[in-house]
Amino acid sequence: MSDLSNCVEILFTSLLALMPTIYQKESLEAILGLLLEATGISRASNWGMATIR
């Protein structure tokens, strides 16, 4: 993984940890996943983000 991908993964994980409900985590995961896909950085599903709760 590149340095940028590592930074994005750390940021994504940290933001998910701040979400108090599963619904907020899933919404954030969907929004950021679309953003990452659109920018071509990486797909969040490659990091197994769906398993972070």
ABEGO torsion letter per residue (X at the ends): XBAAAAAAAAAAAAAAAABABAAAAAAAAAAAAAAAAAAGABBAAAAGAAABX
